[in-house]
Amino acid sequence: MVLDYKGKRLLAFSDTHGMHRKLSIPKGTDILICAGDVVSDFQENGLSDFFDWFSSCPAQLRLFVPGNHEIIFDLYPFKKK
């Protein structure tokens, strides 16, 4: 979903379940919002791939809200690399 709000272009998505690399994020996106469920198998390695991709997306600000498939945030809320 793409929204224009107060001169900012917002793009929001969720439920990619490992298919995030198939998304096309348009240049000129100011705020990119992911509302979770980016992995399908509850595995940490899928999150690593997602965050590598997400951090490279063209946006001034990126927001991520974990979904129910990102259970690792509940199991290890303070885990560090």
C-alpha positions as CSV (number, residue, x, y, z in Angstrom):
1,M,0.0,0.0,0.0
2,V,1.4,3.4,-1.0
3,L,0.1,6.6,0.7
4,D,1.0,10.2,0.3
5,Y,0.7,12.0,3.6
6,K,1.8,15.6,4.4
7,G,4.3,15.6,1.5
8,K,5.8,12.2,2.4
9,R,5.4,9.0,0.5
10,L,4.7,6.0,2.7
11,L,4.8,2.4,1.7
12,A,3.5,-0.3,4.0
13,F,3.5,-4.1,3.6
14,S,3.3,-7.3,5.6
15,D,3.0,-11.0,5.4
16,T,5.8,-11.6,2.8
17,H,6.7,-15.0,4.4
18,G,10.1,-15.1,2.9
19,M,9.2,-13.6,-0.4
20,H,10.4,-10.1,0.4
21,R,13.0,-10.0,-2.4
22,K,10.1,-10.1,-4.9
23,L,8.9,-6.7,-3.7
24,S,9.8,-3.6,-5.6
25,I,10.3,-0.6,-3.4
26,P,9.9,2.6,-5.5
27,K,12.6,5.2,-5.3
28,G,11.3,8.3,-3.6
29,T,9.8,6.3,-0.7
30,D,10.2,8.4,2.4
31,I,8.9,5.9,5.0
32,L,8.9,2.2,4.6
33,I,6.7,0.2,7.1
34,C,6.8,-3.5,7.5
35,A,4.1,-4.9,9.8
36,G,5.6,-8.4,10.3
37,D,5.3,-12.0,9.2
38,V,8.4,-11.7,7.0
39,V,9.5,-15.3,7.7
40,S,7.4,-18.5,7.2
41,D,9.4,-21.0,9.2
42,F,10.1,-19.1,12.5
43,Q,13.8,-19.4,11.8
44,E,16.4,-16.8,12.7
45,N,18.3,-17.1,9.4
46,G,15.2,-15.9,7.5
47,L,15.2,-12.8,9.6
48,S,18.8,-12.1,8.8
49,D,18.1,-12.3,5.1
50,F,15.0,-10.0,5.5
51,F,17.0,-7.4,7.5
52,D,19.8,-7.4,5.0
53,W,17.3,-6.7,2.2
54,F,15.2,-4.2,4.3
55,S,18.2,-2.1,5.2
56,S,19.1,-1.7,1.6
57,C,15.7,-0.5,0.5
58,P,15.5,3.1,-0.7
59,A,13.7,4.9,2.1
60,Q,14.6,7.7,4.6
61,L,13.0,5.9,7.5
62,R,12.3,2.2,7.9
63,L,10.0,0.8,10.6
64,F,9.6,-2.9,11.4
65,V,6.9,-4.3,13.7
66,P,7.3,-8.1,14.4
67,G,4.4,-10.3,13.6
68,N,3.4,-13.6,15.1
69,H,5.9,-15.5,12.9
70,E,8.8,-13.5,14.4
71,I,8.5,-15.4,17.7
72,I,12.3,-15.1,18.2
73,F,11.7,-11.5,19.5
74,D,9.5,-12.9,22.3
75,L,11.9,-15.8,23.1
76,Y,15.1,-13.7,23.1
77,P,14.1,-10.0,23.5
78,F,17.6,-8.9,24.4
79,K,19.7,-11.2,22.2
80,K,22.7,-9.5,20.7
81,K,24.8,-10.7,17.7
